Amino acid sequence: MIDVHTHFMPHRVLRKVWAYFDAAGPLTGRPWPITYRDEEPVRLDALRRFGIRAFTALVYPHRPDMAAWLNDWTAKFAAEVPDCLHTATFFPEPAAAGYVPAALDAGARVFKAHIQVGAYDPRDPLLEPVWGALSDAAVPTVVHCGSGPTPGVFTGPGPITEVLRRFPQLRLIVAHMGMPEYREFLDLADRYPGVHLDTTMAFTDFAEASTPFPPADLRRLADHGDRIMFGSDFPNIPYPYRHAVQALERLDLGDDWLRAVCYSTAAQLFGVDRTPS
């Protein structure tokens, strides 16, 4: 399997993320326990035991003057952990026009944009050179632009659709299947060839309890095996890792669809060896 939505961060940043989820009850209306609250070597070993052949180190800034430092950390992490796809990020700030091309030159293979946490407009003019560089390089960006678990000022399909109108070849991986705007983001994938979606938390019991996937659109998933990729949100998930896979299995869309979603679509997009032993 390939997991396109995993989080590895500097120690103190990850602890702050975990503190956010520990306090998420007032935000989401229910507890959000971190199932894999372990030290980094333990978490790496867990992914490998789960059979994950490649994964990401999704980092994201919540303020200016943070992204370049995070990119330095992820570059070092990818050099030390070869099964991690070299990940980078950005924020709407003047320096982004320089550090994003620098990260691309250094070998970044996937970027992360968290519009909800960053509370920024993806149409910000400061991001114009960023989207342009990513489009020209054909390097994907995992973007949290859906309005779950809590909406942000610039979440939802509207703002990111305007970015795609400006950069129609942009490769975006819409996190969490775009929940709760599942249908709208599937429509976006139909309109733009570079738009993919990751399954992070979607279809699980936890997500279905509050933001169920519309049954009328289940058959649409069968036609998008080449545009949907497995994601987990590891380690920040409130259930065992295997449940994310079981949630896909019980959709009953066939083995070929599962193979595409769990491995071959991401393998093709990222150039990962497609013939695992």
C-alpha positions in Angstrom: 0.0 0.0 0.0 0.9 3.7 -0.4 -0.4 6.2 2.1 -0.5 9.7 0.7 -1.7 11.3 4.0 0.5 10.7 6.9 2.1 13.3 9.3 5.7 13.4 10.4 6.8 16.7 12.0 9.3 18.3 14.3 8.7 17.0 17.8 7.4 20.2 19.3 5.1 20.9 16.3 3.6 17.4 16.5 3.0 17.8 20.2 1.0 21.0 19.5 -1.0 19.2 16.9 -1.8 16.4 19.4 -2.8 19.0 22.0 -5.2 20.5 19.4 -6.9 17.1 19.0 -6.9 16.5 22.7 -9.0 19.7 23.0 -11.1 18.9 19.9 -14.2 18.0 21.9 -15.6 21.5 22.0 -14.8 21.9 18.2 -16.2 18.5 17.0 -18.6 17.6 19.7 -16.8 14.4 20.6 -13.4 13.1 21.8 -10.6 12.6 19.3 -8.1 10.3 20.9 -4.7 9.8 19.2 -4.4 6.1 18.6 -0.7 6.1 17.6 0.8 8.6 20.1 4.2 7.1 20.0 7.8 8.2 19.4 8.9 8.6 15.8 10.8 5.3 15.4 7.8 3.4 16.7 5.5 5.2 14.3 7.8 4.5 11.4 8.0 0.8 12.4 4.2 0.6 12.6 3.7 1.9 9.0 6.2 -0.6 7.7 4.6 -3.5 9.6 1.2 -2.4 8.1 2.8 -2.9 4.6 3.0 0.7 3.6 5.6 1.0 0.8 5.6 4.8 0.6 4.1 7.6 2.7 4.3 11.3 3.2 5.4 13.7 6.0 2.6 16.3 5.7 3.6 19.5 7.5 1.7 22.8 7.4 2.3 26.2 8.8 -0.3 28.2 10.7 1.5 31.5 10.4 4.2 33.3 8.3 7.9 32.6 8.6 7.3 28.9 9.4 7.1 27.1 6.1 10.7 27.4 5.0 11.9 26.0 8.3 9.4 23.1 8.0 10.7 22.4 4.5 14.3 22.2 5.8 13.1 19.6 8.3 11.2 17.5 5.8 14.1 17.5 3.4 16.3 16.1 6.1 13.7 13.6 7.2 13.2 12.3 3.6 17.0 11.9 3.2 17.0 9.8 6.3 13.8 7.9 5.6 13.9 6.7 2.0 10.3 5.3 2.0 9.0 8.7 2.8 8.1 10.9 -0.2 10.0 14.2 0.1 7.3 16.6 1.3 7.1 20.4 1.5 4.6 23.1 2.3 4.0 26.9 1.9 2.1 29.9 3.3 0.9 33.1 1.5 4.0 35.2 2.2 6.5 37.0 -0.1 9.2 34.4 0.6 7.0 31.6 -0.8 8.0 32.7 -4.3 11.6 31.7 -3.4 11.3 28.7 -1.1 8.8 26.7 -3.1 11.0 26.6 -6.2 13.9 25.8 -3.9 12.1 22.9 -2.4 11.2 21.7 -5.9 14.9 21.9 -7.0 15.8 20.0 -3.8 13.5 17.1 -4.9 10.2 17.7 -3.2 7.6 15.3 -4.6 4.5 16.4 -2.8 3.3 19.6 -1.0 0.8 20.1 1.7 -1.7 23.1 1.9 -4.0 23.3 4.9 -6.4 26.1 4.1 -8.5 25.4 7.3 -5.6 25.5 9.8 -3.7 28.2 7.9 -6.9 30.3 7.6 -5.7 31.7 4.3 -7.3 32.3 0.9 -5.8 30.0 -1.7 -6.5 32.9 -4.2 -4.1 35.2 -2.4 -1.9 37.0 -4.9 1.1 35.9 -2.9 0.3 32.3 -3.9 0.2 33.0 -7.6 3.9 32.2 -8.2 3.5 29.1 -5.9 0.6 27.6 -7.9 2.4 28.4 -11.1 5.6 26.7 -10.0 3.7 23.6 -8.8 1.6 23.5 -12.0 4.7 23.8 -14.2 6.6 21.1 -12.2 3.5 18.8 -12.2 4.1 18.1 -8.5 1.0 17.3 -6.5 -0.3 19.2 -3.5 -2.4 17.5 -0.8 -4.9 20.3 0.0 -7.3 20.4 3.0 -10.0 22.5 1.4 -13.1 20.8 2.5 -15.1 22.2 5.4 -14.7 19.3 7.8 -14.3 18.7 10.6 -15.1 22.4 11.2 -15.5 25.0 8.4 -13.0 27.8 7.8 -13.3 31.1 6.2 -11.9 29.9 2.9 -12.8 26.2 3.0 -15.3 24.6 0.6 -15.1 24.1 -3.2 -15.5 27.8 -4.1 -12.0 29.3 -3.5 -10.0 26.3 -4.7 -12.1 26.1 -7.8 -11.1 29.6 -8.7 -7.4 28.5 -8.3 -8.1 25.7 -10.7 -9.6 28.0 -13.3 -6.4 30.0 -13.2 -4.2 26.8 -13.2 -6.3 24.0 -14.9 -3.3 21.6 -15.0 -2.6 21.9 -11.3 -2.2 18.5 -9.6 -4.3 18.7 -6.4 -5.1 15.8 -4.0 -8.2 16.9 -2.1 -7.8 15.6 1.4 -10.6 13.6 3.2 -12.5 13.2 -0.1 -13.4 16.9 0.4 -15.7 16.0 3.3 -18.4 17.1 3.8 -18.6 18.5 0.3 -18.0 15.1 -1.2 -20.2 15.5 -4.3 -18.8 19.0 -5.2 -15.2 17.7 -5.1 -16.0 14.7 -7.2 -17.5 17.1 -9.7 -14.3 19.0 -9.6 -12.3 15.8 -10.4 -14.6 15.3 -13.3 -13.8 18.8 -14.6 -10.1 19.0 -14.0 -7.7 16.1 -15.1 -5.2 16.9 -12.3 -7.6 16.7 -9.4 -7.4 13.6 -7.2 -9.0 12.8 -3.8 -7.6 10.9 -0.9 -9.7 8.7 1.3 -8.4 10.0 4.6 -11.0 9.2 7.4 -13.8 9.0 4.8 -16.1 6.0 5.0 -14.9 5.1 8.6 -17.4 4.7 11.4 -16.0 7.9 13.0 -16.6 10.0 9.9 -19.9 8.3 8.9 -21.4 9.2 12.3 -21.2 12.9 11.5 -20.5 13.4 7.8 -21.7 10.3 5.9 -20.8 9.9 2.3 -24.0 10.2 0.2 -25.2 6.8 -0.8 -26.3 8.1 -4.2 -22.7 8.9 -5.1 -21.2 5.5 -4.1 -21.3 4.3 -7.7 -19.4 7.3 -8.8 -16.5 6.1 -6.7 -16.2 3.0 -9.0 -15.5 5.3 -11.9 -12.7 7.2 -10.1 -10.3 4.4 -9.1 -7.6 6.2 -11.1 -8.3 9.5 -9.2 -8.7 8.3 -5.6 -5.8 7.4 -3.4 -5.6 5.9 0.1 -4.9 8.2 3.0 -5.0 7.6 6.7 -4.1 10.7 8.7 -1.7 8.5 10.7 -0.9 8.9 13.5 -3.7 11.4 14.3 -6.6 8.9 14.0 -9.1 7.9 16.7 -9.3 4.3 15.6 -6.9 1.4 14.6 -5.2 1.9 11.2 -6.7 -1.3 9.8 -10.2 0.2 10.1 -9.4 2.7 7.4 -8.8 -0.2 5.0 -11.7 -2.2 6.2 -13.9 0.9 5.5 -12.8 0.8 1.9 -13.3 -3.0 1.6 -16.9 -2.8 2.8 -17.8 -0.4 0.0 -17.7 -3.6 -2.1 -16.4 -1.9 -5.2 -14.1 -4.8 -6.2 -10.5 -5.9 -5.9 -9.4 -3.9 -9.0 -10.7 -0.7 -7.5 -9.1 -1.4 -4.1 -5.7 -2.2 -5.8 -5.9 1.1 -7.7 -6.9 3.2 -4.6 -4.5 1.5 -2.2 -1.5 1.3 -4.5 -1.4 1.7 -8.2 -2.9 5.2 -8.7 -0.4 6.7 -6.2 2.4 4.6 -7.5 1.8 6.0 -11.0 1.4 9.6 -9.8 4.6 9.5 -7.7 6.7 7.2 -9.8 6.9 4.5 -7.1 7.9 1.0 -8.1 4.6 -0.6 -9.2 5.7 -4.3 -8.8 6.0 -4.9 -5.0 7.4 -8.2 -4.0 
